Amino acid sequence: MLRLEYEGESMQTLAMAKHAGKFIITKIQGEKALSRRLSEIGMTRGKIITVLSGNQADSGLVIIFQGQKLALNASMAACIYVASVSDPAQATLTSLAKVKLHTPCLVAKITGDKAVRQRLMDMGLTRNTLVTIDKVAPLGDPLELNLRGYKLSIRNFEAQSILVQEVDIS
């Protein structure tokens, strides 16, 4: 599993990001008005943030979120808890069918037949989507996934073609 570390210590908030990189939101904690505002713009658990310029001397950060550049001050960034997302080319990828129950994963790649790939992507299984396996049928097929706020059932052979990267968002 990925563990977010910066200079040997475990990173918890976005305000601790001193350098550029990709992060996944694990939780937002703070004033109710701030949490609601961030939720309104789509900044919720499981979303990806790309930091362009880190928080140097508590001056704030510049990020890319859903294709838009945003500036966050240090106090706002301190309310956003994150985990690092490594480059899929460098990450250890495993098949979704081999992942344990309730282990959060990011979709890195979908392999296999073009028609199956397209159908899975149409159902929301796209790159950098946070996915967890909620249930498995008694005989191991199908699997019930939780992604993008809804539940999706797929066959085991389809899950084998989805390569994921496990993420520690605890």
C-alpha positions as CSV (number, residue, x, y, z in Angstrom):
1,M,0.0,0.0,0.0
2,L,1.1,3.6,-0.6
3,R,2.0,5.6,2.4
4,L,2.5,9.3,2.1
5,E,5.8,10.4,3.4
6,Y,7.7,13.6,3.3
7,E,11.2,13.7,4.7
8,G,10.6,10.6,6.8
9,E,7.4,11.6,8.5
10,S,3.9,10.6,7.6
11,M,2.0,13.4,5.8
12,Q,-1.5,14.2,6.8
13,T,-2.7,17.5,5.4
14,L,-2.3,19.3,2.0
15,A,-0.6,22.2,3.9
16,M,2.4,19.9,4.5
17,A,3.0,19.5,0.8
18,K,6.2,21.4,0.1
19,H,6.7,20.0,-3.4
20,A,4.6,19.3,-6.5
21,G,2.9,15.9,-6.8
22,K,-0.4,14.1,-7.0
23,F,-2.6,13.5,-4.0
24,I,-5.9,11.9,-3.2
25,I,-8.3,13.5,-0.7
26,T,-8.9,11.3,2.3
27,K,-11.0,13.6,4.4
28,I,-11.9,17.2,4.8
29,Q,-12.1,18.5,8.4
30,G,-12.8,22.0,9.5
31,E,-15.5,24.6,9.7
32,K,-18.9,23.5,8.4
33,A,-19.0,26.4,5.9
34,L,-15.6,25.6,4.5
35,S,-16.4,21.9,4.2
36,R,-19.7,22.7,2.4
37,R,-18.0,25.1,0.0
38,L,-15.3,22.6,-0.9
39,S,-18.0,20.0,-1.4
40,E,-19.9,22.3,-3.7
41,I,-17.0,22.6,-6.0
42,G,-16.5,18.8,-6.0
43,M,-13.6,18.6,-3.6
44,T,-14.6,15.5,-1.7
45,R,-13.1,12.2,-0.5
46,G,-11.5,10.2,-3.2
47,K,-10.8,13.1,-5.6
48,I,-7.4,13.7,-7.1
49,I,-5.5,17.0,-6.5
50,T,-2.3,17.9,-8.4
51,V,0.0,20.3,-6.5
52,L,1.8,22.6,-8.8
53,S,3.7,24.7,-6.2
54,G,4.0,23.6,-2.7
55,N,3.3,25.4,0.6
56,Q,6.6,27.4,1.1
57,A,6.7,29.4,4.3
58,D,3.0,29.0,4.8
59,S,2.2,31.1,1.8
60,G,-0.3,28.7,0.3
61,L,-0.4,26.3,-2.6
62,V,-1.4,26.3,-6.3
63,I,-3.2,23.2,-7.3
64,I,-5.0,21.7,-10.3
65,F,-8.4,20.3,-9.4
66,Q,-10.7,18.9,-12.1
67,G,-8.9,20.8,-14.8
68,Q,-8.9,24.2,-13.0
69,K,-6.0,26.0,-11.3
70,L,-6.8,27.0,-7.8
71,A,-4.9,28.8,-5.1
72,L,-5.4,27.7,-1.5
73,N,-4.2,29.5,1.6
74,A,-2.3,27.5,4.2
75,S,-5.2,27.4,6.7
76,M,-7.6,26.0,4.0
77,A,-5.0,23.5,2.9
78,A,-4.6,22.4,6.6
79,C,-8.2,21.2,6.6
80,I,-7.7,18.9,3.6
81,Y,-6.2,15.5,4.5
82,V,-4.5,13.7,1.7
83,A,-2.5,10.6,0.7
84,S,0.1,10.5,-2.1
85,V,-0.6,9.0,-5.5
86,S,2.5,7.6,-7.2
87,D,3.0,7.5,-11.0
88,P,1.3,4.4,-12.4
89,A,4.4,3.6,-14.3
90,Q,6.3,3.3,-11.0
91,A,3.6,1.9,-8.9
92,T,2.9,-1.8,-8.1
93,L,-0.2,-2.6,-10.0
94,T,-2.4,-5.6,-9.3
95,S,-5.7,-7.0,-10.7
96,L,-8.8,-5.7,-9.0
97,A,-9.9,-9.4,-8.7
98,K,-7.0,-10.0,-6.3
99,V,-7.7,-7.0,-4.0
100,K,-9.1,-7.7,-0.5
101,L,-12.5,-6.5,0.6
102,H,-12.8,-2.8,1.6
103,T,-9.3,-1.9,0.4
104,P,-9.3,1.4,-1.4
105,C,-7.7,1.4,-4.8
106,L,-7.1,3.7,-7.7
107,V,-7.8,2.5,-11.2
108,A,-4.5,2.7,-13.2
109,K,-5.2,0.8,-16.4
110,I,-7.9,-1.4,-18.1
111,T,-6.6,-4.2,-20.3
112,G,-8.3,-6.8,-22.4
113,D,-10.8,-6.7,-25.2
114,K,-11.6,-3.2,-26.6
115,A,-15.4,-3.7,-26.2
116,V,-15.0,-4.8,-22.5
117,R,-12.6,-1.8,-21.9
118,Q,-15.1,0.6,-23.4
119,R,-18.0,-0.8,-21.4
120,L,-16.1,-0.6,-18.1
121,M,-15.1,3.0,-18.8
122,D,-18.7,3.9,-19.8
123,M,-19.7,2.6,-16.3
124,G,-17.2,5.0,-14.6
125,L,-14.1,2.9,-14.2
126,T,-11.7,5.4,-15.6
127,R,-8.1,6.2,-14.6
128,N,-7.6,7.6,-11.1
129,T,-11.1,6.6,-9.9
130,L,-11.2,5.5,-6.3
131,V,-12.8,2.0,-6.1
132,T,-13.4,-0.4,-3.2
133,I,-14.8,-4.0,-3.3
134,D,-17.8,-4.0,-1.0
135,K,-19.2,-7.5,-1.4
136,V,-18.3,-10.8,-3.2
137,A,-20.9,-13.3,-4.1
138,P,-20.6,-16.7,-2.2
139,L,-19.0,-18.4,-5.2
140,G,-16.7,-15.4,-5.9
141,D,-18.6,-14.0,-8.9
142,P,-19.8,-11.2,-9.3
143,L,-18.1,-8.5,-7.3
144,E,-19.9,-5.4,-5.9
145,L,-17.8,-2.3,-6.3
146,N,-18.3,1.1,-4.7
147,L,-17.1,4.0,-6.9
148,R,-18.1,7.6,-7.6
149,G,-20.9,7.4,-5.0
150,Y,-22.7,4.4,-6.4
151,K,-22.5,0.6,-6.4
152,L,-21.6,-1.4,-9.5
153,S,-21.5,-5.2,-10.0
154,I,-19.0,-6.7,-12.4
155,R,-17.9,-10.2,-13.3
156,N,-14.6,-11.6,-12.0
157,F,-13.2,-11.9,-15.5
158,E,-13.8,-8.1,-16.0
159,A,-12.2,-7.4,-12.6
160,Q,-9.1,-9.3,-13.7
161,S,-8.6,-6.8,-16.6
162,I,-8.7,-3.8,-14.3
163,L,-5.3,-2.9,-12.9
164,V,-5.3,-0.9,-9.7
165,Q,-2.9,0.6,-7.2
166,E,-3.8,0.2,-3.6
167,V,-4.0,3.4,-1.6
168,D,-3.8,3.8,2.2
169,I,-6.4,6.5,3.0
170,S,-6.8,5.7,6.7
